[in-house]
Amino acid sequence: METNAFGAFIEMWARAFDFSGRTRRATYWEAFLITIAISLLLGAFFPYADVIFTVLAAIPMLSMAVRRLHDIDKRGWWVLLGLIPFGGIAVCVMLLMDSDGANRFGDSPKYGKVPL
């Protein structure tokens, strides 16, 4: 498990095609902010590299958003709400929510396995 923002970014790429399981809120936002920072830096100096990086990072960010939604006990299909006007705001609010504990998508990555 990651211990810092760079570890969260590495985890995002390592689990790029893993749409199952859960991702902590901190892990998601750390990886998101690093991705945005890299995109902004590339865009400032190499505009075409920025486009390539953004396209390549789309699937890992999508899978991480789906796992983040799983963490708050929502199905991954909720991410499609971002495709309609103002739906992105609702998705962003959901991605900001904290998780409770174990749910149908597995044990909490924040709290671990909680005995019943």
VEXDREN-892757 format. One record per residue: x, y, z of N, C-alpha, C, O in turn; residue in three letters. Coordinates in steps of 0.001 Angstrom, whole numbers, plus 500000, padded with zeros to 6 digits. Last residue first. Layout:
XYZXYZXYZXYZALA;...
% end
This chain:
483354491078513101481919491289513365481504490722514686480334490815515057LEU;486382492897512564485682491706513058484231492033513389483919493114513889PRO;487382494368509601486756494661510890486033493405511363485165492892510657VAL;490245494811507788489183493847508096488669494121509501489430494107510468LYS;490760498345507191491134496937507137489947496049507446488795496476507376GLY;490248501026507023490118500401508330490566498948508352490735498374509428TYR;490882501597504326491221502536505397491256501842506752492183502045507536LYS;489885499722502687491330499912502639491806500856503745492995500904504058PRO;487407497552503936487835498932503789489354499016503699490050498445504538SER;486623494619502001487018495281503242487519496690502949487994496978501851ASP;484137494751499315485280494242500067485525495003501349484766495892501734GLY;481811495528498183482982495532497318484250495107498050485330495104497459PHE;479870495660500110479760494573499134480957494499498196481111493510497480ARG;482010496720502850480765496760502093480792495650501050481660494779501106ASN;483544497879505846483371496831504844482026496998504145481032497371504767ALA;483025501353506225483769500148506576483606499136505471483539499492504295GLY;482606504078505124482271503604506464483150502438506880483943502561507815ASP;484385506763503479483788505422503512483529505008504955484152505521505885SER;483565510141502567484344509163503325483621507822503320482400507760503174ASP;483394511888499412482764511285500591483690510267501250484493509615500583MET;484476512722497041484953513374498262484412512730499539484917512999500629LEU;483074511412495122484477511037495285485086511656496541486097511170497047LEU;480639512783495295480703511382495728482148510946495967482422510198496905MET;481456515225494202480979515181495590481044513753496120481454513530497259VAL;482018514351491589483082514921492424482692514893493898483519514569494751CYS;479457513638490741480499512608490839481624513099491742482128512341492572VAL;478242516172490770477724515105491635478762514000491817478930513483492921ALA;479772517410488799479759517960490158479283516896491139479858516738492216ILE;479145515970486544480505515897487067480604516434488485481423515969489278GLY;476619516791485917476783515474486529478164515298487131478338514570488108GLY;476529519115484493476480519226485949476581517874486656476624517829487886PHE;475661517280481621475917518578482237475632518571483746474599518070484191PRO;477088513940481647475973514858481410476265516189482107477027516229483072ILE;479259512465482414479112512755480986477958513701480677477861514211479561LEU;479179511779485062480026512903484674479913513287483209480421514333482805GLY;477847509434485171477077510639485465477862511888485068477276512929484774LEU;479680507430484997479104507923483739478240509163483939477936509867482976LEU;480124506680487581481126507546486962480610508128485640481053509195485215VAL;478235504810488207477968506192488609478960507162487967478657508347487825TRP;479261502336487656478508502999486597478189504456486938477904505250486042TRP;480279501267489980481166502025489107480464502778487998481000503746487458GLY;478071501704492785478521500965491602479375501876490716479208503095490711ARG;479085502532496092478357502883494864478918502038493724480103501703493712LYS;480495502451498530479401501506498269478494501941497118477280501741497167ASP;482753503888498604481585504484499274480319503693498960479208504202499107ILE;484419502259497125484752502490498532483588503116499291483448502898500495ASP;483427502464494563483203501211495289483453501415496783482775500811497614HIS;484517504942493954483065504828494122482710503539494848481788503523495664LEU;487172504098493732486819505084494766485313505059495022484876505144496170ARG;487007502460491508487356501853492803487031502800493958486656502351495041ARG;486391504478489638485442503383489871485733502721491214484809502446491979VAL;488742505983489776487467506605490157486412505538490438485624505678491373ALA;490558504128488760490711504570490139489429505242490634489067505084491800MET;489641503911486151489588502728487017489729503119488480489097502517489348SER;490141506559485302488783506021485296488675504821486226487726504721487004LEU;492914506679485479492107507572486314490659507084486395490026507188487446MET;493656504704483562494014504546484980493197505446485909492826505027487005PRO;492415505969481241491957504666481744492389504446483194491559504033484004ILE;493875508466481016492412508416481129491922507101481722491088507116482627ALA;496557508568480505496149508551481913494640508401482089494172508226483214ALA;496690508763477716497211507565478380496724507448479821496502506339480308LEU;495608511334477365494929510173476778495386508893477470494564508029477778VAL;497556512841478723496158512875479155495382511679478619494587511079479342THR;499859512321477179499802511915478585498355511860479080497978510923479783PHE;499078513518474738499390512085474798499287511580476233498695510529476480ILE;498826516184475549497674515474474987497887513968475084496979513231475468VAL;501462516718476356500358516850477303499133516078476817498479515392477604ASP;502828516512474004503100515516475043501998515542476095501644514505476658ALA;501971518804472741501521517510472223501777516389473219501021515419473270TYR;503214520883474320501756520744474196501288519382473695500289518862474191PRO;505560521223476403505399520308475267503906520032475051503392519035475556PHE;505323523193478409506553523075477632506406522239476358507056522520475352PHE;502784523184479507503523524440479478504728524375478542505110525384477949ALA;502024520519479441501327521484478595502065522804478465501981523468477432GLY;503655519450481440503847519044480045503205520044479095503780520379478060LEU;502481520758483647503894520960483311504177520580481862504861521310481145LEU;499848519747483537500097521188483430501541521482483050501800522357482224LEU;500340516993483881499671517478482676499921518973482466500175519411481344SER;501444516987486432502246516528485294501648517046483992502376517487483103ILE;499190517927487872500452518672487884501337518281486701501913519147486043ALA;497321515867487396497037517231486933498326518048486863498537518784485899ILE;498661513754488693498333513658487271498062515040486685498528515348485588THR;498688514721491307499962514513490610499725514430489104500505514977488324ILE;495911514722491813496663515982491824498012515850491131498439516772490436LEU;495320511945491629494653512915490756495463514210490671495676514736489579PHE;496828510879493719497130510483492341496526511479491350497153511816490345ALA;495467512160495847496904512357495653497300512012494222498029512770493581GLU;492861511183495538493118512606495329494599512912495174494959513834494443TRP;493204508365496020492610508880494785493024510325494541493490510658493452TYR;494302508332498603495041507757497483494525508309496164495309508679495290THR;492215509446500109493510510124500032494323509632498840494958510426498147ALA;490182507459499762489985508834499308491321509556499137491536510214498119ARG;491215504186498640491000505216499661490861506597499043491357506863497948ARG;489504501902496625490630502822496744490273503895497759489170504442497741THR;488604498447496061488356499770496613489643500582496659490738500023496724ARG;487479496110493522488100496494494783487798497936495147486875498557494620GLY;488007496471489970487387495845491139488127496285492394489257496769492330SER;489304497260487744488089498005488076487359497394489271486217497759489553PHE;492366497515486626491684496827487721490490497678488163490647498679488862ASP;494085498702484919492954497984484328492188497172485364491449496251485018PHE;495966499967486632495303500717485559494064500025485006493090500694484659ALA;497541499528488852496188498952488826495333499600487736494123499760487900ARG;499822500996488311499951499546488522498592498849488436498509497703487995ALA;498883503620488223499361502990486990499463501478487135499214500751486174TRP;498166503964490931497201504250489872497609503551488574496768502956487901MET;500567503446492241499457502497492383498410502705491295497831501741490793GLU;501934505783491540502435504489491055501323503443491132501149502648490208ILE;500375507601492995500479507738491540500961506428490909500454506015489866PHE;500866506722495573499489506693495062499486506779493540498692506113492875ALA;503589507275495758503133505888495833501712505735495315501386504728494685GLY;503460510049495734504109509364494616503709507891494585503513507321493511PHE;502201510509498195501517510856496952502138510157495750501424509720494848ALA;502783507618500345502869509027499993502180509266498654501640508339498051ASN;502437504983500684502654505754501901502725507246501611502727508056502538THR;500409502282499364501194503497499228501355504208500562500525504063501460GLU;500845498821500000500000500000500000500888501238500000501980501235500567MET;
% end
